[in-house]
Amino acid sequence: MAPRKLTPDEKGLVLLRNELYDGSWQAMLEDLHSRLEGKPYVFKLARRIEEDIKLIEKLQKIEEDGSVNFTEMLGD
């Protein structure tokens, strides 16, 4: 898969993943699902959580399927 430029939303989620969840998509998804269920959560998002979850799952699949490292793309 050819590298592509990250959208601002994607870039924001990759930065949050790296800074708050030690680079783990899974930890980030668990945190967002906890927030939706009214359980304790790590941080508050300004955007709708459901949209972020869908985007995170998309980014996670791209990294897993295409050996893409979004952290390397943050400088774009």
N, C-alpha and C positions, 0 to 999 in steps of 0.2 A: 504494500500500500504506500503510495507516494505521500510524503509529508504535506500537510495542509496548514493553513493559518487558523489559529484558534479565534473563535468569536469572543467578544468581550465577556459574555456569560460563561463560556467554557473556561476562559482564562481565569476568571474570578473563582470558579469552583476548583480548578487545579491549584491555585494559590491557597485557598482555604484548606484543601485536602493536605497539602504539603505542610502548612503551618500549624494547623490544629489537630490533624489526625495522623501525623507521622507518615504521610504518603499513602494512607490506606483508604481506598474507596469503600471497603466494607464497613469500617468504623464510622465513616461519614454517613453512609446509608442507614446504619443502625441508629445513629444519633437523630437523623431526620425523622425516621419512623417513630422513634420514642417521642419526639416533639408532637407528631400528629396524634399519638395515642395519649397525650397529656402526661407522659412520664418525664422524669428529669432529663434535661438535654444540655449540651455543651454551650451552644451559642444561638442567637436569634438571627434569622435571616429576614431581610427586608422583602425579598421576593416570595412568591408562592412556593411552598415546600414541594408540592406535587410536581411542579415543573422542574424544580431542581433535581428531584429524585430521578425523573425520566432522563434528564440530561446527564446526570452522573452515571446512570446505567449505560447510556450510549457511549460516554467517554471510556468507561471501564471496559466495555466490549471492544472498542477500537484498540485500546492499549493491549488487551489480551490477544486479540486476533491478528493484529498487524505489527506487533513489536514496536509500537510507537511510544516514545517517551515524551509526554506532554510537558514535563518540567523543562526539558531541553528547548521546547518551543516557546517558552515564556518571554524570551527576549525579542520575539518577532513583533 
